[in-house]
Amino acid sequence: MMKNKSLLVIVLVPAMILLIPAAAMVFKVDGWAWGPLDFVVMWALMAGAGFAYKLATRKTVSLAYRAAAGLAVGTAFILTWINGAVGIVGSEDNPANLMYIGVVVVGLIGVAIARFQADRMAVVLFSMALAQMLVPLIALIISTHDFAPGVLPVFGLNAVFALAFIGSGLLFRLAARQSGTHSLATN
């Protein structure tokens, strides 16, 4: 179980970070027009990412595993943030952007099945990378009317996210090899 101090950090650090946009709102900085719900959602995303990382790494000292978990959680966080703020395919109102929720859901279900075992976590992250690249492909097929900023930029950004998930998967593989739990399923 997580220590109270860890939970306190997970709760307070996002709140402190959110003082920056709050100050921007107070001083009426151009481009900052957040409402109360924006602050709540952003705090929940940041605290959720911190909690997910702590949960994933609570029983390991492996640097490779910790790096893999950090990269996976960080990538999922940034994907969710960008997609929620401005959208990736067209505008944030494009329904094709809802498919990115599926990428994160693949990860959550995969983690539950993998039970944080490094060799299985690698498979989960490789699956997330595949899901990531399927989103713009499906969006291109079903939603060509709103594919801003263009086919290449959309596929390029998705490739960046997919490569980050692949990098995390490779780090999980390394952690599995280091701990001697590398299974045939990931060869």
N, C-alpha and C positions, 0 to 999 in steps of 0.2 A: 504494500500500500504506500502511496505517496505521503511524504512528510508534509506537515502543515506549512512549513517554511516554503517548500516547493509550490504548493497550491497558492500561497500568498503572493509569491513572485508571479505566477501565471495570471493571477487576477489583477495585480497592481501595475505590472510593467505595461500592458496594453493601455490601461487607463492613463498612465503617465505619458505615453507616446501620443495619445489622443489630445493631450494638452496643446500640442503644436497646432493642429487644425482649429482647435477651440480658440487659441490666441489669434489665429488668422481671421476667424470669424469676428472676434471682438474688435480687432483693428481694421476690419472691413477690407481685407486684402482681396484684390480682384481674383476671381476664379474659385473662391471658397464660399460656397453657398450650401453648406450641409444643414440638414434638419436633424432633430433629435434621433430619428430612426436611423439615419446614416451613422451616427456615433454608436448607437447600440449594435448595429450590424457589424461595423468595423471592430468594435471591441470583442464581439462574439467570435468573429473570424480569427482575430489574433489570439485570444485566450484559448479558443478551440485548437489552434495550431500548436500552441505551447503545451496544452494538455495532451494532445496526440503524440507529440515528441516525447514527453515525459513517460507516457504510458508505454510507448514502443521501446524505450531505452532503459526502463526501470531495472531490468535484470541483467544488463550486459555492461561489460567494461571494454568491449571491443571497439577500437577507434573506427574500423571499417564499418561496423554495424551502425554506430552512432552517426557517422557521416552519411551513410545510406539513408537512414531514417530522417536526418535533417534535410537532405536534398529532396527526398520524397515529400515530406510535409511542406517544405518551403515552396516547392514547385506547385503542389496542389493549392496552397494558399494564394500564390501569385496568380495562378490560373483563375481561381474563383474571384479574386479581387478585380483583375482586369476585365473578366467577362461580365461581372456585375456592374462595374463602373461604366464601361464604354462599349462592351461587346467585342467579340473577335471577328465574327462574320457579320459584316454590315454594322448596323447600329445595335445598341443594347436592346432594342425592341424587336429585333429579328428573332422569330421563334426557333431558328436553327441554333441559336446560342444555348438553348435549353439542353441540347445534347451534351454540352460540357459537364452538366451535372452527372451524366452517365459515366464519364471518365472517373470522377471522384467516387461514385457509387461502386464502380468496378473495384477500385482500391479498397473501399471500406469492406465490401463483401469478401474480397480476397484476403484481407488482413484477418478477418474473423475466421476464415477457413484455414489460413496459414498458421494461425496462432503465434505469430511473431517469430517463427522459425526461419532463419536466414535463407536457407535454400529455397523454401517455399515463397518467401517474400520476394526473392528475385523473380520468380515466375509472375507474381502479382504485378510487379513494376513493369515487366516486359508486356504484360497484358494491358496495362494502363497506357503504355506507349502506343500499342496497336490501336486501342480505342481512341486515343488522341488523334491519330492520323485518319481514322475513319470518319471523324466528325466533319472535317472540311470536304471530304470526298462525298459524303451523303448530302451535305449542305449544297454542294455544287450541283448535284443531281436534282434535288428537290426545290432549291431556293435560289435560282440564278438571278432573280430580279434585284436582290440586295446582297451583293457580294463585295462590298467595299471593304478595304481599300484596293481590292483587286485579287485575282486568283493567286499570283505568285506571293504577294505579301502575306495573304492569309495562310497559304500552305507553308511559307517560310516560318511564320510565327508558331504554327502548330508543330513544325519540325523541331524548333528550339525546345518546346515543352516536351516533345517525345524524346529528344536526346537527353534531356535532364532526367526523365523517368528511366531511360535505358542506363544512364550513368549510375543512378541509384540502384538499379537491378544488378549491375556489374559489381558495385560495392557490396551488396548483399551476398553475391556469389563469393566474393573474396572473404567476407566474414564467415561464410559457411565453410570454406576451405580451411581457414585458419582455426576454426573450432573443431574441424574433423567431422562435420555433419553434412557434408556435401553429398547429395543423393544422386542416383542415376537419372532422376526425373529432370534435372537441370543440366545434364551434360550436353 
